């Protein structure tokens, strides 16, 4: 009863001192604070707005909302543990290499504030100290999209079983070329979706299974946020194109229906640079049973000049670490991104703070490490030799990356080497 009085959503109750003492809360200050003691409204709420609420608000990926005091206070100790151990916010880029515009890393001051707030009893403080409530989109994180594309029909995800990838074709209905400045996948049955790949299928093409020769509009996996390309750069959806949405469903014990959507914002004018999503991968995987540090490498040379924009490494449950390296003529290799540890349940994109210009002939190398041992808590079977496959019990090694090129290029012509 006392806990309900303290945490009831939307209103703060004022139980009497003897009621608090009887319930063991005599030493738990809620509304006053000594000088220097962090309070929710003055010190904690601004951090939650900057670092947490993009996921931790109603309808988004976080398992609990952290918008109000009553929502956050019961989780104070859990918040402290997560930020001190750097499990939250999710961010796995090694600080050794690269600077990223979407870096979620908390500063030491932010971590110390949240930890001290929990240790001091998670005090509310004066509501007048609160910053203005941050304005969030009511549906997703991409505010005011210009168009939303929806699966043509709902898909029934069973409670159990292993599903093949499902693919859905969505007609865009465009009457001309459209340049996309920002895009967001909005999953319907979020818990049942492992990932979504949205392909651009140009006019005259009829394939439904994902084609690596076609450009990607975007990729979604747990932890994904909207993708917005730098000013003057955008993705082209040519006139007459369809979108093909490829979805990997993972049943979780409850039958649900899904109708995932894709929201986009258009560039106001045709940009000087076209964004292309490229990838390298290793199909010949044979990860030995019990191997805790199995290494796989793939490399290629850039066929034409490009600006490197971002990375999205993809592996499955045995994934341990992933690295992107560039080698330029006359210069030593440079590590652009090292993801360590890799987390299957939080697959993130890493957007460079500044695009990296690469000359044609530059060598891009990608290295992945796998832990197929019993020490990997996510390993489905450490006794199995693991090969390439679509299911999570199998493995993949894919290094996606975005580049910006002159608009005279499309995906096919970019790979023509003069």
KELOFI-44137 format. One line per 2 residues: their letters; for each residue x, y, z of N, C-alpha, C. Coordinates in steps of 0.1 Angstrom, whole numbers, always signed. Example, Ala and Ser with C-alpha at 12.3 -4.5 7.8 and 13.67 -1.06 7.14 Angstrom:
! KELOFI-44137
as) +132/-57/+78/+123/-45/+78/+132/-33/+78; +128/-22/+71/+137/-11/+71/+129/+0/+79
This chain:
! KELOFI-44137
xx) +8/-12/+0/+0/+0/+0/+9/+13/+0; +19/+13/+9/+28/+24/+9/+35/+27/-4
xx) +40/+15/-10/+46/+17/-23/+37/+22/-33; +24/+18/-33/+15/+23/-42/+13/+38/-41
xx) +12/+43/-28/+11/+57/-26/+22/+65/-31; +34/+59/-30/+46/+66/-34/+48/+67/-49
xx) +44/+56/-56/+47/+55/-70/+35/+56/-80; +23/+58/-74/+11/+58/-83/+13/+68/-94
xx) +11/+64/-107/+14/+72/-118/+5/+84/-119; +11/+95/-123/+4/+107/-126/+2/+116/-114
xx) +4/+112/-101/+2/+120/-90/+12/+116/-79; +17/+125/-71/+26/+122/-60/+18/+124/-47
xx) +17/+113/-39/+10/+113/-27/+19/+118/-15; +14/+122/-4/+21/+127/+7/+17/+119/+19
xx) +22/+106/+21/+19/+98/+33/+26/+105/+45; +20/+102/+56/+25/+108/+68/+38/+102/+72
xx) +46/+109/+81/+59/+104/+86/+58/+91/+93; +47/+89/+101/+46/+76/+108/+43/+65/+99
xx) +35/+67/+88/+33/+57/+78/+46/+53/+71; +54/+63/+68/+67/+59/+61/+76/+52/+71
xx) +76/+56/+83/+85/+49/+93/+81/+34/+95; +67/+32/+96/+62/+19/+98/+66/+10/+86
xx) +67/+16/+74/+70/+8/+62/+84/+7/+59; +93/+13/+68/+107/+12/+66/+113/+23/+57
xx) +105/+34/+55/+110/+44/+46/+114/+57/+54; +117/+55/+67/+120/+67/+75/+132/+75/+70
xx) +142/+67/+64/+154/+74/+60/+154/+77/+45; +142/+77/+38/+142/+78/+24/+135/+92/+20
xx) +143/+102/+19/+138/+115/+16/+132/+116/+2; +121/+121/+0/+115/+122/-13/+114/+136/-19
xx) +112/+146/-11/+109/+159/-17/+119/+170/-13; +126/+167/-2/+137/+177/+1/+150/+171/-2
xx) +161/+180/-2/+174/+174/-4/+184/+184/+2; +195/+178/+6/+206/+187/+11/+213/+193/-1
xx) +220/+204/+1/+227/+210/-10/+237/+200/-16; +237/+200/-29/+246/+191/-36/+241/+177/-39
xx) +230/+173/-32/+224/+160/-35/+216/+160/-48; +219/+151/-57/+211/+151/-70/+197/+149/-67
xx) +188/+156/-75/+174/+154/-74/+169/+150/-88; +157/+144/-89/+152/+139/-101/+150/+151/-111
xx) +142/+161/-106/+138/+171/-116/+149/+180/-120; +159/+183/-111/+170/+192/-115/+181/+185/-122
xx) +185/+173/-118/+197/+167/-123/+195/+154/-131; +185/+146/-128/+184/+133/-134/+175/+134/-147
xx) +164/+141/-146/+155/+142/-158/+162/+147/-170; +171/+157/-170/+178/+162/-182/+186/+150/-188
xx) +192/+142/-180/+200/+131/-185/+191/+121/-192; +180/+117/-185/+171/+108/-191/+166/+113/-205
xx) +163/+126/-205/+158/+131/-218/+169/+130/-229; +181/+133/-226/+192/+133/-236/+196/+118/-240
xx) +196/+109/-230/+202/+96/-232/+193/+84/-233; +181/+86/-227/+173/+73/-225/+159/+73/-231
xx) +153/+85/-232/+139/+85/-235/+136/+82/-250; +146/+82/-259/+143/+78/-272/+139/+64/-273
xx) +143/+56/-263/+138/+42/-262/+129/+40/-251; +132/+46/-239/+124/+44/-227/+113/+54/-226
xx) +103/+52/-234/+90/+60/-233/+79/+51/-239; +67/+53/-236/+56/+44/-240/+56/+42/-255
xx) +55/+29/-258/+54/+25/-272/+68/+22/-279; +79/+25/-272/+92/+23/-278/+99/+11/-272
xx) +111/+9/-276/+118/-4/-274/+121/-7/-259; +123/+4/-251/+127/+2/-237/+116/-6/-229
xx) +120/-15/-221/+110/-23/-213/+102/-15/-203; +107/-3/-199/+99/+5/-190/+101/+20/-194
xx) +90/+28/-193/+92/+43/-196/+100/+50/-185; +107/+60/-188/+115/+68/-179/+113/+83/-181
xx) +100/+86/-182/+96/+100/-186/+93/+108/-173; +87/+102/-163/+82/+109/-151/+90/+103/-139
xx) +89/+111/-128/+95/+106/-116/+89/+93/-111; +76/+92/-112/+69/+80/-107/+73/+68/-115
xx) +77/+70/-128/+81/+59/-136/+96/+55/-134; +104/+65/-131/+118/+63/-130/+122/+58/-116
xx) +116/+63/-105/+121/+60/-92/+122/+46/-88; +112/+37/-92/+113/+23/-88/+125/+16/-94
xx) +130/+22/-105/+141/+16/-112/+155/+23/-109; +155/+31/-98/+167/+39/-96/+180/+30/-94
xx) +179/+19/-86/+190/+10/-84/+194/+3/-97; +184/-1/-105/+187/-8/-117/+194/+2/-127
xx) +189/+14/-127/+195/+25/-136/+210/+26/-132; +212/+28/-119/+226/+29/-114/+235/+18/-119
xx) +230/+5/-117/+238/-6/-121/+241/-6/-136; +231/-3/-144/+232/-3/-158/+242/+7/-163
xx) +242/+19/-158/+251/+29/-163/+265/+28/-157; +266/+24/-145/+280/+22/-139/+287/+11/-147
xx) +280/+0/-150/+286/-11/-157/+286/-9/-173; +281/+3/-177/+280/+7/-191/+273/-3/-200
xx) +263/-9/-194/+254/-17/-202/+243/-8/-209; +241/+3/-203/+231/+13/-209/+237/+27/-208
xx) +234/+35/-218/+228/+32/-231/+236/+23/-239; +230/+14/-248/+238/+5/-256/+247/+12/-266
xx) +260/+9/-264/+270/+15/-274/+282/+6/-272; +287/+1/-284/+297/-10/-283/+310/-6/-291
xx) +311/+6/-296/+323/+10/-303/+334/+13/-294; +345/+6/-296/+357/+9/-288/+362/+23/-290
xx) +364/+31/-279/+368/+45/-281/+382/+46/-287; +389/+35/-290/+402/+36/-296/+401/+41/-310
xx) +390/+39/-317/+390/+41/-331/+377/+48/-336; +378/+59/-343/+367/+66/-349/+359/+75/-339
xx) +353/+85/-345/+343/+94/-338/+330/+93/-345; +319/+92/-337/+306/+89/-343/+295/+99/-338
xx) +287/+104/-348/+277/+114/-345/+266/+108/-336; +264/+95/-336/+253/+90/-328/+259/+83/-316
xx) +270/+86/-311/+277/+80/-299/+267/+82/-287; +264/+71/-281/+255/+72/-269/+262/+72/-256
xx) +275/+72/-256/+283/+70/-244/+280/+81/-234; +277/+78/-222/+275/+88/-211/+288/+93/-206
xx) +288/+105/-202/+300/+111/-196/+301/+106/-182; +313/+107/-176/+315/+103/-162/+306/+111/-153
xx) +304/+124/-156/+296/+133/-148/+281/+128/-148; +276/+124/-160/+263/+118/-161/+261/+105/-153
xx) +271/+96/-154/+270/+84/-147/+271/+86/-132; +280/+95/-128/+281/+98/-113/+268/+104/-108
xx) +262/+113/-116/+249/+119/-111/+238/+108/-109; +236/+99/-119/+226/+89/-118/+229/+79/-106
xx) +242/+76/-105/+246/+67/-94/+243/+73/-80; +247/+86/-79/+246/+93/-66/+231/+95/-63
xx) +223/+97/-73/+208/+99/-71/+202/+86/-65; +206/+75/-70/+201/+62/-65/+206/+60/-51
xx) +219/+62/-48/+225/+60/-35/+219/+69/-24; +215/+81/-28/+209/+90/-18/+194/+89/-16
xx) +188/+78/-22/+174/+76/-20/+165/+80/-31; +170/+84/-42/+162/+87/-54/+152/+98/-51
xx) +157/+110/-47/+149/+121/-43/+142/+128/-55; +130/+132/-53/+123/+139/-64/+128/+154/-66
xx) +129/+161/-55/+133/+175/-56/+121/+184/-59; +124/+196/-64/+114/+206/-67/+110/+205/-81
xx) +97/+202/-84/+93/+201/-97/+95/+213/-106; +97/+225/-99/+99/+237/-107/+113/+237/-112
xx) +122/+228/-108/+135/+227/-114/+136/+219/-127; +125/+213/-130/+124/+204/-142/+126/+211/-155
xx) +134/+206/-164/+134/+212/-178/+121/+210/-185; +119/+217/-195/+107/+216/-203/+107/+201/-208
xx) +95/+195/-208/+93/+182/-213/+98/+181/-228; +106/+171/-231/+111/+170/-244/+99/+165/-253
xx) +98/+171/-265/+88/+168/-274/+92/+156/-282; +84/+145/-281/+87/+133/-289/+75/+130/-298
xx) +79/+124/-310/+68/+119/-319/+60/+109/-311; +47/+109/-314/+38/+99/-308/+39/+86/-314
xx) +46/+85/-325/+48/+72/-332/+62/+71/-338; +70/+64/-331/+84/+63/-336/+92/+75/-332
xx) +105/+76/-337/+114/+87/-334/+116/+96/-346; +110/+93/-357/+112/+102/-369/+99/+111/-369
xx) +101/+124/-365/+90/+133/-364/+85/+137/-378; +72/+138/-379/+65/+144/-391/+71/+138/-404
xx) +70/+125/-406/+74/+120/-419/+66/+124/-431; +71/+124/-443/+64/+128/-454/+55/+117/-460
xx) +59/+104/-457/+52/+93/-462/+54/+81/-453; +44/+72/-452/+46/+60/-444/+41/+49/-452
xx) +49/+38/-454/+46/+27/-462/+43/+15/-452; +32/+8/-454/+27/-2/-445/+27/-16/-453
xx) +30/-27/-446/+28/-40/-452/+14/-41/-457; +12/-47/-469/-1/-48/-475/-11/-56/-467
xx) -6/-65/-458/-15/-73/-450/-7/-76/-437; -15/-79/-427/-9/-84/-414/-4/-98/-415
xx) +7/-101/-408/+13/-114/-408/+11/-120/-394; +6/-132/-394/+4/-139/-381/+16/-146/-377
xx) +22/-142/-366/+34/-148/-361/+30/-159/-350; +33/-171/-352/+29/-181/-342/+36/-180/-329
xx) +31/-187/-319/+37/-186/-306/+51/-193/-305; +52/-203/-314/+64/-211/-313/+69/-215/-327
xx) +81/-220/-328/+86/-225/-341/+96/-216/-347; +102/-221/-358/+112/-214/-365/+107/-210/-379
xx) +107/-197/-382/+101/-193/-395/+112/-189/-405; +109/-192/-418/+117/-187/-428/+115/-172/-430
xx) +124/-165/-436/+123/-151/-438/+110/-148/-446; +102/-138/-442/+90/-134/-449/+93/-121/-456
xx) +87/-120/-468/+89/-109/-477/+76/-103/-482; +75/-90/-482/+63/-83/-485/+66/-71/-495
xx) +59/-71/-506/+61/-60/-516/+51/-49/-513; +57/-37/-513/+49/-25/-511/+50/-15/-522
xx) +40/-12/-529/+40/-2/-540/+41/+12/-535; +51/+20/-540/+53/+33/-535/+42/+43/-541
xx) +38/+40/-553/+29/+49/-560/+34/+63/-564; +48/+64/-564/+54/+77/-568/+52/+80/-583
xx) +50/+93/-586/+49/+97/-600/+62/+103/-605; +73/+100/-598/+86/+105/-602/+96/+100/-593
xx) +109/+104/-595/+120/+100/-586/+117/+107/-573; +121/+100/-562/+120/+107/-548/+134/+104/-541
xx) +139/+115/-535/+151/+115/-527/+147/+114/-513; +152/+104/-506/+149/+102/-492/+160/+107/-483
xx) +157/+117/-474/+167/+123/-465/+168/+115/-452; +157/+109/-448/+157/+102/-435/+147/+91/-436
xx) +149/+80/-428/+141/+68/-429/+140/+61/-415; +129/+55/-412/+128/+48/-399/+118/+36/-402
xx) +123/+24/-397/+114/+12/-397/+106/+13/-384; +93/+11/-384/+85/+11/-373/+79/-3/-371
xx) +85/-11/-363/+81/-25/-362/+67/-26/-355; +59/-35/-360/+45/-37/-354/+47/-46/-341
xx) +48/-59/-343/+50/-68/-332/+65/-68/-328; +69/-58/-321/+84/-56/-319/+91/-68/-313
xx) +85/-74/-303/+92/-85/-296/+94/-97/-306; +85/-98/-316/+86/-110/-325/+95/-108/-337
xx) +101/-96/-338/+109/-92/-350/+124/-92/-346; +132/-100/-353/+146/-99/-351/+152/-88/-359
xx) +149/-88/-372/+154/-77/-381/+146/-75/-393; +147/-64/-399/+140/-60/-411/+150/-54/-421
xx) +150/-59/-434/+157/-52/-444/+148/-47/-455; +149/-35/-458/+140/-28/-468/+148/-26/-481
xx) +144/-33/-492/+151/-32/-505/+143/-22/-514; +151/-16/-523/+144/-8/-533/+144/-16/-546
xx) +132/-21/-550/+131/-29/-563/+127/-20/-574; +135/-17/-584/+133/-8/-594/+123/-13/-604
xx) +117/-4/-612/+107/-7/-622/+112/-18/-632; +103/-28/-635/+107/-38/-644/+113/-50/-637
xx) +117/-49/-624/+123/-60/-617/+111/-68/-610; +113/-81/-608/+102/-89/-603/+106/-97/-591
xx) +119/-97/-587/+123/-105/-576/+116/-102/-563; +115/-112/-555/+110/-110/-541/+120/-114/-530
xx) +129/-123/-533/+139/-126/-523/+150/-116/-524; +155/-111/-513/+165/-100/-513/+176/-102/-523
xx) +179/-91/-530/+189/-92/-541/+200/-83/-537; +212/-88/-536/+224/-79/-532/+227/-69/-543
xx) +222/-71/-555/+225/-61/-566/+216/-49/-565; +206/-50/-556/+197/-38/-555/+201/-30/-542
xx) +197/-18/-543/+201/-9/-531/+192/-12/-520; +197/-9/-508/+189/-10/-496/+184/+4/-492
xx) +171/+5/-488/+166/+17/-482/+171/+18/-468; +170/+8/-460/+174/+8/-446/+174/-6/-440
xx) +180/-8/-429/+181/-20/-421/+177/-17/-407; +168/-26/-401/+164/-24/-387/+168/-37/-380
xx) +173/-35/-367/+175/-45/-358/+173/-39/-344; +173/-48/-334/+171/-42/-320/+181/-31/-317
xx) +176/-20/-313/+184/-8/-310/+185/+2/-321; +179/-1/-332/+179/+8/-343/+171/+21/-341
xx) +176/+32/-346/+169/+45/-345/+169/+50/-359; +161/+61/-362/+160/+66/-375/+174/+69/-381
xx) +175/+67/-394/+187/+71/-402/+185/+84/-409; +193/+94/-406/+192/+107/-414/+206/+110/-419
xx) +206/+111/-433/+219/+113/-439/+223/+128/-439; +236/+131/-439/+240/+145/-439/+234/+154/-450
xx) +233/+166/-447/+228/+176/-456/+235/+174/-470; +227/+175/-481/+233/+173/-494/+235/+159/-498
xx) +230/+149/-490/+231/+135/-493/+218/+128/-491; +214/+119/-500/+201/+113/-498/+200/+100/-506
xx) +191/+91/-503/+188/+79/-511/+178/+81/-522; +181/+75/-533/+171/+77/-544/+162/+65/-545
xx) +149/+67/-545/+139/+57/-549/+134/+61/-563; +139/+54/-573/+136/+58/-587/+121/+57/-590
xx) +116/+64/-600/+102/+64/-604/+98/+49/-607; +87/+45/-602/+82/+32/-605/+87/+21/-596
xx) +95/+24/-586/+101/+14/-577/+91/+9/-567; +92/-3/-563/+85/-9/-551/+95/-10/-540
xx) +90/-11/-528/+98/-15/-516/+96/-30/-513; +106/-38/-511/+104/-51/-506/+110/-52/-492
xx) +101/-56/-483/+104/-56/-469/+106/-71/-465; +119/-74/-461/+123/-87/-457/+123/-88/-442
xx) +116/-97/-435/+115/-97/-421/+118/-110/-415; +127/-111/-405/+130/-123/-398/+122/-122/-385
xx) +112/-131/-384/+104/-132/-372/+110/-143/-363; +109/-140/-350/+114/-149/-340/+103/-151/-329
xx) +95/-161/-330/+84/-163/-320/+89/-164/-306; +81/-159/-297/+86/-157/-283/+76/-163/-273
xx) +67/-172/-277/+58/-178/-268/+44/-173/-268; +41/-163/-276/+28/-157/-277/+25/-154/-292
xx) +13/-159/-297/+9/-156/-310/+5/-142/-312; +11/-135/-322/+8/-120/-324/+7/-118/-339
xx) +1/-106/-342/+1/-102/-356/+10/-90/-358; +16/-89/-369/+25/-78/-372/+21/-71/-385
xx) +23/-58/-385/+21/-50/-397/+31/-39/-396; +43/-42/-399/+54/-32/-398/+53/-21/-409
xx) +58/-9/-406/+58/+2/-415/+72/+8/-417; +73/+16/-427/+85/+24/-430/+81/+38/-432
xx) +87/+47/-424/+84/+62/-425/+96/+68/-431; +94/+78/-440/+104/+85/-447/+102/+100/-447
xx) +113/+107/-448/+113/+122/-451/+120/+124/-464; +115/+133/-472/+121/+135/-485/+130/+148/-485
xx) +141/+147/-492/+149/+159/-494/+141/+170/-502; +143/+182/-498/+135/+193/-504/+139/+195/-519
xx) +152/+193/-522/+157/+194/-536/+166/+182/-538; +168/+179/-551/+178/+168/-554/+192/+171/-549
xx) +198/+162/-542/+211/+165/-536/+222/+163/-545; +234/+169/-542/+246/+167/-550/+252/+153/-548
xx) +249/+146/-538/+255/+133/-535/+244/+122/-533; +246/+110/-538/+237/+99/-537/+243/+89/-527
xx) +234/+85/-517/+239/+75/-508/+236/+61/-513; +246/+52/-512/+244/+38/-516/+248/+30/-503
xx) +240/+19/-501/+244/+10/-490/+250/-3/-497; +263/-5/-492/+271/-16/-498/+273/-26/-487
xx) +279/-38/-491/+281/-48/-481/+292/-58/-486; +299/-63/-476/+308/-75/-479/+304/-85/-469
xx) +306/-98/-473/+302/-109/-465/+310/-121/-468; +310/-131/-459/+317/-143/-460/+307/-155/-459
xx) +305/-161/-470/+295/-172/-470/+301/-185/-465; +315/-187/-467/+321/-199/-463/+325/-199/-449
xx) +315/-201/-440/+317/-202/-426/+317/-216/-421; +327/-219/-413/+328/-233/-407/+335/-231/-393
xx) +327/-226/-383/+332/-223/-370/+333/-236/-362; +345/-239/-357/+346/-252/-350/+339/-252/-337
xx) +334/-264/-333/+328/-265/-320/+338/-262/-308; +333/-255/-298/+341/-251/-287/+351/-240/-289
xx) +353/-235/-301/+362/-224/-304/+358/-211/-298; +366/-204/-290/+361/-192/-283/+366/-180/-290
xx) +374/-180/-300/+380/-168/-306/+382/-171/-321; +372/-175/-328/+374/-179/-342/+373/-166/-351
xx) +383/-165/-360/+384/-152/-368/+381/-155/-382; +373/-145/-388/+369/-146/-402/+372/-132/-408
xx) +378/-132/-420/+381/-119/-427/+376/-119/-441; +372/-107/-446/+368/-105/-460/+373/-91/-463
xx) +377/-89/-476/+382/-76/-480/+379/-73/-495; +379/-60/-499/+377/-57/-512/+382/-43/-515
xx) +384/-39/-527/+389/-25/-531/+377/-17/-536; +378/-4/-533/+367/+5/-537/+368/+7/-552
xx) +357/+5/-560/+358/+7/-575/+359/+21/-579; +354/+30/-571/+354/+44/-575/+355/+53/-562
xx) +358/+66/-564/+359/+75/-552/+345/+75/-545; +346/+77/-532/+334/+77/-524/+337/+84/-510
xx) +326/+89/-504/+327/+93/-490/+321/+82/-481; +328/+77/-472/+324/+67/-463/+316/+74/-451
xx) +303/+69/-449/+294/+76/-440/+291/+68/-427; +289/+55/-428/+285/+47/-416/+287/+32/-418
xx) +285/+25/-407/+288/+10/-406/+276/+4/-399; +273/-9/-403/+264/-17/-396/+268/-32/-397
xx) +275/-36/-387/+280/-50/-387/+269/-60/-383; +269/-72/-389/+258/-81/-386/+264/-95/-384
xx) +261/-101/-373/+264/-115/-370/+252/-121/-362; +253/-133/-357/+243/-139/-349/+248/-142/-335
xx) +242/-152/-328/+244/-154/-314/+259/-156/-310; +267/-161/-319/+281/-164/-315/+290/-153/-318
xx) +285/-142/-324/+293/-130/-327/+299/-124/-314; +312/-121/-316/+320/-116/-304/+325/-102/-306
xx) +331/-99/-318/+336/-86/-321/+337/-85/-336; +337/-72/-341/+337/-69/-355/+345/-56/-357
xx) +353/-56/-368/+362/-45/-371/+362/-42/-385; +362/-28/-388/+364/-23/-402/+377/-16/-403
xx) +385/-19/-413/+398/-13/-415/+400/-8/-429; +406/+3/-431/+409/+8/-445/+424/+9/-447
xx) +428/+5/-458/+443/+7/-462/+443/+16/-475; +450/+27/-473/+452/+36/-485/+466/+35/-490
xx) +468/+39/-502/+481/+38/-509/+491/+47/-501; +502/+41/-497/+513/+48/-491/+510/+51/-476
xx) +500/+45/-470/+497/+48/-456/+494/+34/-449; +497/+34/-436/+494/+21/-428/+479/+19/-427
xx) +475/+7/-424/+461/+4/-422/+455/+12/-411; +443/+16/-412/+436/+24/-401/+423/+17/-397
xx) +422/+15/-384/+409/+9/-379/+399/+20/-379; +388/+19/-386/+377/+29/-386/+367/+26/-375
xx) +365/+14/-372/+355/+10/-362/+358/-4/-356; +358/-5/-343/+360/-18/-336/+348/-19/-327
xx) +340/-29/-330/+328/-32/-321/+332/-43/-312; +333/-40/-299/+338/-50/-290/+333/-46/-276
xx) +323/-54/-270/+318/-67/-275/+307/-64/-285; +305/-74/-294/+293/-74/-303/+281/-80/-295
xx) +270/-74/-296/+258/-79/-290/+247/-82/-300; +243/-94/-301/+233/-98/-310/+220/-92/-308
xx) +216/-89/-295/+204/-83/-291/+203/-68/-292; +215/-62/-295/+216/-48/-297/+225/-45/-309
xx) +219/-46/-321/+227/-44/-333/+226/-30/-337; +236/-23/-336/+236/-8/-338/+243/-4/-351
xx) +239/+7/-357/+246/+14/-367/+255/+24/-361; +266/+27/-368/+276/+36/-363/+279/+47/-374
xx) +275/+59/-371/+275/+70/-381/+288/+79/-378; +297/+79/-388/+309/+87/-386/+305/+102/-384
xx) +312/+108/-374/+310/+122/-371/+314/+131/-384; +324/+126/-391/+328/+133/-403/+330/+122/-414
xx) +324/+124/-426/+326/+114/-437/+341/+113/-440; +345/+101/-443/+359/+98/-446/+360/+96/-461
xx) +367/+105/-468/+369/+104/-482/+379/+92/-486; +374/+84/-495/+382/+72/-499/+384/+73/-515
xx) +396/+71/-519/+399/+71/-533/+397/+57/-539; +393/+56/-551/+392/+43/-557/+405/+35/-556
xx) +403/+22/-553/+415/+14/-550/+418/+12/-535; +411/+21/-527/+413/+19/-513/+408/+5/-509
xx) +415/-1/-500/+411/-15/-496/+404/-14/-482; +392/-19/-483/+384/-21/-470/+384/-35/-466
xx) +387/-37/-453/+388/-50/-447/+379/-51/-435; +372/-63/-434/+363/-65/-423/+367/-78/-416
xx) +368/-78/-403/+372/-90/-396/+361/-92/-385; +357/-105/-384/+347/-108/-373/+353/-119/-365
xx) +350/-119/-352/+354/-130/-343/+341/-136/-337; +342/-149/-335/+331/-157/-329/+335/-165/-317
xx) +325/-166/-308/+327/-174/-296/+317/-186/-297; +322/-198/-300/+314/-209/-302/+316/-219/-290
xx) +320/-213/-279/+324/-221/-267/+312/-222/-257; +313/-230/-247/+303/-231/-237/+303/-218/-228
xx) +313/-210/-228/+314/-198/-220/+305/-187/-226; +301/-189/-238/+292/-179/-244/+277/-182/-240
xx) +271/-173/-231/+258/-177/-226/+247/-177/-236; +249/-171/-248/+239/-171/-259/+241/-182/-269
xx) +251/-190/-267/+255/-201/-277/+244/-212/-277; +237/-214/-289/+227/-224/-289/+232/-238/-287
xx) +245/-241/-292/+250/-254/-291/+265/-254/-293; +273/-253/-283/+288/-253/-284/+294/-265/-290
xx) +286/-276/-291/+291/-288/-297/+290/-288/-312; +284/-278/-318/+281/-279/-333/+291/-271/-340
xx) +295/-276/-352/+302/-268/-362/+292/-259/-369; +295/-246/-370/+285/-236/-374/+288/-231/-388
xx) +277/-231/-396/+278/-226/-410/+269/-214/-412; +270/-208/-424/+262/-197/-428/+247/-202/-429
xx) +238/-193/-424/+224/-196/-425/+216/-185/-420; +203/-185/-423/+194/-173/-420/+190/-174/-405
xx) +189/-185/-399/+184/-186/-386/+194/-182/-375; +189/-178/-364/+199/-173/-353/+208/-184/-348
xx) +203/-197/-349/+212/-208/-344/+223/-210/-354; +222/-205/-366/+233/-205/-376/+241/-192/-375
xx) +250/-189/-385/+257/-177/-384/+258/-169/-397; +261/-156/-395/+264/-148/-407/+276/-139/-404
xx) +282/-134/-415/+292/-124/-414/+290/-114/-425; +283/-103/-421/+280/-92/-431/+285/-79/-425
xx) +292/-72/-434/+296/-58/-430/+289/-48/-439; +278/-42/-435/+272/-32/-443/+279/-19/-441
xx) +279/-10/-451/+284/+3/-449/+278/+12/-460; +276/+25/-456/+270/+35/-465/+281/+44/-470
xx) +280/+47/-483/+289/+57/-490/+280/+67/-497; +286/+79/-499/+280/+89/-507/+288/+91/-520
xx) +282/+91/-531/+289/+92/-544/+282/+103/-553; +288/+106/-564/+282/+115/-573/+269/+110/-578
xx) +259/+118/-581/+246/+114/-585/+246/+108/-599; +257/+109/-606/+257/+102/-619/+259/+87/-618
xx) +262/+82/-606/+263/+68/-603/+250/+62/-598; +247/+50/-602/+238/+41/-595/+246/+30/-590
xx) +239/+20/-583/+246/+9/-577/+254/+1/-587; +248/-1/-599/+255/-10/-609/+267/-2/-615
xx) +265/+10/-619/+276/+17/-625/+288/+20/-615; +284/+21/-602/+295/+24/-592/+305/+12/-592
xx) +301/+0/-595/+310/-11/-595/+317/-13/-608; +315/-5/-618/+323/-5/-630/+337/+1/-628
xx) +347/-7/-630/+361/-2/-627/+367/+2/-641; +371/+15/-641/+378/+20/-653/+392/+15/-653
